[in-house]
Amino acid sequence: MQRIKNVTALRQSLATGQREFRLLLGDGYIYSRKTVTPCSDGRFKIVNHIDDSVQRLTGRQLYTRSNIGKAMRLGSFLAVPPENY
């Protein structure tokens, strides 16, 4: 699993076809599953699997309207290979 530490790394990961991510909670004992896809306007479409909610956010909004930005800063946002999801 690859740690995603910023929006640039997220975009690079998405460019390789990566779509499945985990946001680690509780010191990594549990996680929140996310599917992230790039939108044509530069935003990110995020499916939060815990409640099937969908968000479309800019890179800046990841830090202000979701917990993904904080997780990236803390090193707890991971790209997960499909076979491990």
Secondary structure, DSSP 8 states (H G I E B T S, - for coil): -EE--SHHHHHHHHHTT--EEEEEEGGGTEEEEEEEEE-TTS-EEEEETTTTEEEEE-TTHHHHSSSHHHHHHHT-EEE--GGG-
